[in-house]
Amino acid sequence: MCRVFADKGYFAGTGGNIGVRLDETRFAVTPSATDYYTITAVDVAVLRLDTLEQLEGTKPASVEQGLHSRMLNLHPTRLASVHTHQPIASAASLLHEVLPWPPNTDSRLFGEYIGLVPYKPSGTRMLANAFSKALRPNLFAYLMASHGVICASPTLDAATGMIAKIEAAAACYLKNLISTRRGSDDHVVKLALNCLNAACKEDINA
């Protein structure tokens, strides 16, 4: 699945990571600083959900392990937590704003809206603490300000559709902002709107 996300542009190089619930006490997480086209099963770390003690895996766990454990602990019926650097939603994260879902989105599956985690440096305790404060039981997706996206999905397979929905929501939000601007270069605006329109339409057939 890491390679699927990389092929779609949601992961780049070693950027992005996945946590998957194994049972009530353990979860698997992708390794730190490992290219997703070279990763093997033995590289994947298995950690305790409560203490983050590493139980298995030949490589150290992702530095974002604390985000995944917090997400999975808050949402016990969700099996996957995915952190991406997908292009459009990552661009929207620079605005430091929450995002609405497109109309007719199932809030039971996707949450009430896309939340916001304040900016803190990647992989730090400061980010993990800020994430803890931002978490809400009615939200399953968040923009990480000036950073990327994290979401909790019912299954890892279902995460692909959820990530695509987040990308579409960000595209529609940015499209609306750009459409209301005045004095911008018309050629640049038209190019941006064409790209964002295509992403919005992808939505939402998803």
N, C-alpha and C positions, 0 to 999 in steps of 0.2 A: 504494500500500500504506500510506503514511502516513495517508491519509484513512480507510482501513479500520480501522487501529489507533485512530485518534481516535474514530471512530464507536462502536467497542467499549468506549471508556473507558480504553484502555491508554495513550494519549497525551492530554495536556491542554494546550491553548494551544500553547506552544512547547516543552513538556516532553516528553522522549523523543526518541530518535534511532536511526538505522539505518546500519549499514555493510554494504556488499555487495562481495564479491570480484569483480574484473573479470578478472584474470589473475594470474600469479605475482608480479607486482611492483606492481600497482595495485589500489586499492579506491575505491568511491564512498561518500560519507557525506553525510547530510542537512546542510543549512546551519544555522548558528547563529541563534538568535532569529528564526525565521521561522514564522509561523502555517502549520500543515499544510494548511489549506484554501485557502491562496493560493500554495503552493509550485509552481514550474514546473521543467521539466527543466534549464533553463540555470542555475538556482540551485544545483543539486546539485554538490558539490565532488568532484573526483577527486584522490586523494593517492597518493603512493608509500607502500607498506607498510613500507619500512625506515626512511625519514627523515621521513615525514609532510609532505614538500614538496607544496604544492598545485599541481597541473598544469592543472586546468580548474575552471570554475565561477565565476559572477559574484559569489557571496557567500562569506564565510569559512566554513570547515567547523565543524561542531559542536565545542564545547569538550571533548566526550567522545571525540574522534577517537582519542586514545591508547588508550582502553579497547578500541575496536573493532579497532585494528591489533594489539594484543596478543592478543586473542581469535582473530582470523583467522590470525595467525602460529602460534599454538599448535596450531590445528586446521586443517591445510591442506586437509582434505576437506570442511570446512564452508564454505558460500558466504555465509552471512548472520549478522550479529551485530546483535542488537536490544536496546536499552535502553528499558525502559518505566517508567511510574509507575502501573501497574495497581493498583486500590484494595485488594484483599484481600492480595495478596502484599506490597504496600508497607506495609500495617498490620503484617503478620507481620515485616517487616524491623525494626520497632521493638524486637522481642525480642532481636535480635542473636544468633540461633541458626541452625544449619543445619536444613534440613527434609528429612524422608523423602519419597520419592515414594509415591503410593498403591500398594497391592498389585498385583502383576502388571504393573507398568510395565516396558517394555523398556529395560534399562539400556544396551544398545548404542546406542539412539537418544537416550535422555534423560540418560544418565549414572547413576552410582551413587546420588547424592543431590543435593540442591540446596545448593551451598556458600554460604559467607558471606565477604563482603569487609568488613573493619573500617571503621568510619565515618571518612571524611575529607571535607573540603569538596568540593562538586561542581566539576568542571572544573579541578581543581588537579593539579600534579605529585604531590602527596602521595597523592591518590586513585589515580592511575595506578600509582605505586610499590606501594601497598597491594594493588592488583588483581594486579599481577605476582606478588607473593608468595603470593597466595591461589590463583592458577590451578593446576589439576591436570589432567593429560591424560585422566583418567577422569571429569571433570565437564564438563557443557555448559551448566549454568545456575547462577546465583548470586543470592542476595539481597545487595544493597548496603545495609549497616546504616543504618537511619534515612533511607533514600533511595529505593530502588526495586529493579529487577531488570535483569539482563543475561543473555542466553543466546546460544548459537551453534547455528544450525539448518542442516540439509543444504541447504535452499533458502529463499528469502524466502517463498515460498508456504507452506512447511511451518512457518515460524515462527509463524503464527497458531495452529496446533494446539498447538505447544510452549508458547506463552504461556498459552493456555487451560489446559493441563495444570499449569503452575506455579500458576495462580490456584486451580485445584481442590486441589492439594496444600496450599497455604496455608490454604484454607478448611477442609479436613479436619483439619489440625493445630490451627488455632484452635478448631474445634468440640470437639475432644477436650480441649483445655485448659479451655474454658469449662464443659464438661459435668462436670468434676471439681471445680469451684469450689463452695464453700459460703458462704452468707451474702450472696449477690448478690441484687439485685432480681429477683424471679421474672419480672416482665413484660419487663424488659430482656433477661434471659437467654433467654427464649422467643423474643423478636423476633430476637436475634442468631443463635440456633440455626436458626431458620427460614431466614434469609438464607444461612447457611453450608451448611445441608443442601442447599439448591437448587444452590449452587455446586459442592458435592461431587458431586452427581448429574450435573451437566453434565459432570463429568470424563468421566464416565468412560466415557461413551459416546464420547469423542473418540478 
